[in-house]
């Protein structure tokens, strides 16, 4: 009987090492949260790329929506211009105003949105994706200081903490390709790619 108990315990330990200590419901919830955050980044990328009329192409003064995509990045729009020109306030406002619409800032921002979105949506490159997402959230937090509804915390700080927790929980394994990705030889050789 003691041998059977030990075998059951060894099985539970092995399962926990592979799947983590989370219940099936928790795994689905963690995976769903990762997918939602990933889609948020991907949607922002596609909206700015194509000018879909949600955040991109809305006149900040009139609220009129550009349904023809004139503000789209593919049509010469500048993804960082509106937010950094009209939204920046606080101690870093002058810096953000000075880089608003610069080509290098647009390219870095768009590459970040796409890379983070793909990473979190698919559950691959989670280490790079979550660190990059946390950095982007913190940078966006510094654009408008102090936050409007709280002297310190806003949705950007919450987002940064969420992506860090997703990375620590190995969220790419749940409803994603993370388990498969981590078995690839190149990922085993270079763990930073996990």
C-alpha positions as CSV (number, residue, x, y, z in Angstrom):
1,X,0.0,0.0,0.0
2,X,2.8,2.4,0.8
3,X,4.3,1.8,-2.7
4,X,0.9,2.6,-4.3
5,X,0.7,5.8,-2.3
6,X,4.2,6.8,-3.3
7,X,3.4,6.1,-6.9
8,X,0.3,8.3,-6.8
9,X,2.3,11.1,-5.1
10,X,5.0,10.8,-7.7
11,X,2.4,11.0,-10.5
12,X,0.9,14.1,-8.9
13,X,4.3,15.7,-8.6
14,X,5.2,14.9,-12.2
15,X,1.8,16.3,-13.4
16,X,2.4,19.5,-11.3
17,X,5.9,20.0,-12.8
18,X,4.4,19.7,-16.3
19,X,1.0,21.3,-16.0
20,X,1.6,23.5,-13.0
21,X,-0.4,23.5,-9.8
22,X,-3.5,25.1,-11.3
23,X,-6.9,23.4,-11.6
24,X,-8.3,22.9,-15.1
25,X,-10.7,25.8,-14.5
26,X,-7.8,28.1,-13.4
27,X,-5.8,27.0,-16.5
28,X,-8.7,28.0,-18.8
29,X,-9.1,31.3,-17.0
30,X,-5.3,32.0,-17.2
31,X,-5.3,31.1,-20.9
32,X,-8.4,33.2,-21.6
33,X,-6.8,36.2,-19.8
34,X,-3.7,35.8,-21.9
35,X,-5.8,35.6,-25.1
36,X,-7.7,38.7,-24.2
37,X,-4.6,40.8,-23.4
38,X,-2.9,39.5,-26.6
39,X,-5.9,40.4,-28.7
40,X,-5.9,43.9,-27.2
41,X,-2.4,44.4,-28.5
42,X,-3.1,42.8,-31.9
43,X,-6.3,44.9,-32.3
44,X,-4.4,48.1,-31.6
45,X,-1.8,47.1,-34.2
46,X,-4.4,46.4,-36.9
47,X,-6.5,49.5,-36.0
48,X,-3.4,51.7,-36.4
49,X,-2.2,49.9,-39.5
50,X,-5.5,50.0,-41.4
51,X,-7.3,52.9,-39.7
52,X,-10.4,50.8,-38.8
53,X,-12.1,53.8,-37.1
54,X,-12.0,52.7,-33.4
55,X,-9.1,54.6,-31.8
56,X,-7.3,55.4,-35.1
57,X,-8.9,58.0,-37.3
58,X,-11.0,59.7,-34.6
59,X,-10.5,63.5,-34.6
60,X,-9.7,64.4,-30.9
61,X,-11.5,67.7,-31.2
62,X,-14.7,66.8,-33.0
63,X,-14.9,63.1,-32.3
64,X,-15.6,62.5,-36.0
65,X,-14.5,59.1,-37.3
66,X,-12.5,58.7,-40.5
67,X,-14.1,55.7,-42.1
68,X,-11.8,55.9,-45.2
69,X,-8.6,55.0,-43.4
70,X,-6.8,58.3,-44.1
71,X,-5.1,58.0,-40.7
72,X,-4.0,54.4,-41.3
73,X,-0.3,53.8,-41.1
74,X,-0.4,52.2,-44.5
75,X,-1.8,55.4,-45.9
76,X,0.9,57.6,-44.3
77,X,-0.6,58.1,-40.9
78,X,1.6,58.4,-37.9
79,X,0.5,55.9,-35.1
80,X,2.2,57.8,-32.3
81,X,1.3,61.3,-33.3
82,X,-2.2,61.7,-31.9
83,X,-1.7,60.2,-28.4
84,X,1.7,61.7,-27.9
85,X,0.8,65.1,-29.3
86,X,-2.6,65.7,-27.7
87,X,-2.6,63.2,-24.8
88,X,0.8,63.6,-23.2
89,X,0.8,65.6,-19.9
90,X,2.9,65.7,-16.8
91,X,6.7,65.6,-16.3
92,X,7.5,63.8,-19.5
93,X,5.1,65.7,-21.8
94,X,7.9,67.7,-23.6
95,X,9.8,64.5,-24.4
96,X,6.7,62.7,-25.7
97,X,5.7,65.8,-27.7
98,X,9.1,65.9,-29.3
99,X,9.0,62.3,-30.6
100,X,5.3,62.3,-31.6
101,X,5.0,61.0,-35.1
102,X,8.8,60.3,-35.6
103,X,9.3,57.4,-37.9
104,X,11.5,55.5,-35.4
105,X,8.9,55.9,-32.7
106,X,6.1,54.7,-35.1
107,X,8.1,51.7,-36.2
108,X,9.1,50.7,-32.6
109,X,5.5,51.2,-31.4
110,X,4.0,49.2,-34.2
111,X,6.6,46.4,-34.0
112,X,6.0,46.2,-30.2
113,X,2.2,46.0,-30.7
114,X,2.5,43.2,-33.3
115,X,5.2,41.2,-31.4
116,X,3.5,41.4,-28.1
117,X,0.1,40.6,-29.7
118,X,1.5,37.5,-31.5
119,X,3.4,36.4,-28.4
120,X,0.5,36.6,-26.0
121,X,-2.2,35.4,-28.4
122,X,-0.3,32.3,-29.4
123,X,1.5,31.7,-26.1
124,X,5.0,31.6,-27.6
125,X,8.0,33.8,-26.9
126,X,6.3,34.5,-23.5
127,X,9.4,35.7,-21.7
128,X,10.1,38.4,-24.4
129,X,6.4,39.1,-24.9
130,X,5.6,39.7,-21.2
131,X,8.7,41.8,-20.5
132,X,8.0,43.9,-23.6
133,X,4.3,44.3,-22.7
134,X,5.1,45.4,-19.2
135,X,7.6,47.9,-20.5
136,X,5.1,49.2,-23.1
137,X,2.4,49.5,-20.4
138,X,4.8,51.4,-18.1
139,X,5.9,53.7,-20.9
140,X,2.3,54.5,-21.8
141,X,1.6,55.2,-18.1
142,X,4.4,57.8,-18.1
143,X,2.7,59.7,-21.0
144,X,-0.1,61.0,-18.8
145,X,1.1,61.6,-15.3
146,X,-0.5,61.8,-12.8
147,X,-3.3,59.5,-14.0
148,X,-6.7,61.0,-14.3
149,X,-8.6,59.0,-11.7
150,X,-5.9,58.0,-9.1
151,X,-2.7,59.7,-8.0
152,X,-0.6,56.6,-8.9
153,X,-2.4,53.6,-10.5
154,X,-4.3,53.3,-13.7
155,X,-5.1,50.7,-16.3
156,X,-1.5,50.7,-17.6
157,X,-0.1,49.7,-14.2
158,X,-2.7,47.0,-13.9
159,X,-1.9,45.7,-17.4
160,X,1.9,45.6,-16.5
161,X,1.2,43.5,-13.4
162,X,-1.2,41.2,-15.3
163,X,1.3,40.4,-18.1
164,X,4.1,39.8,-15.5
165,X,1.8,37.4,-13.6
166,X,0.9,35.7,-16.9
167,X,4.6,35.2,-17.6
168,X,5.3,33.8,-14.1
169,X,2.3,31.4,-14.4
170,X,3.5,30.0,-17.7
171,X,0.2,31.1,-19.3
172,X,1.4,30.2,-22.8
173,X,0.7,26.5,-21.9
174,X,-3.0,27.1,-21.4
175,X,-5.1,27.6,-24.5
176,X,-1.9,28.3,-26.4
177,X,1.1,26.8,-28.1
178,X,3.4,27.2,-25.2
179,X,3.8,23.6,-24.3
180,X,4.7,22.7,-27.9
181,X,6.9,25.7,-28.2
182,X,8.9,24.9,-25.1
183,X,9.7,21.4,-26.6
184,X,11.4,22.9,-29.7
185,X,15.2,22.4,-29.8
186,X,16.0,26.1,-30.4
187,X,13.8,27.1,-27.4
188,X,15.5,24.4,-25.2
189,X,18.9,25.7,-26.4
190,X,18.0,29.4,-25.8
191,X,15.5,29.6,-22.8
192,X,15.0,33.3,-23.4
193,X,12.8,32.3,-26.3
194,X,10.3,30.5,-24.0
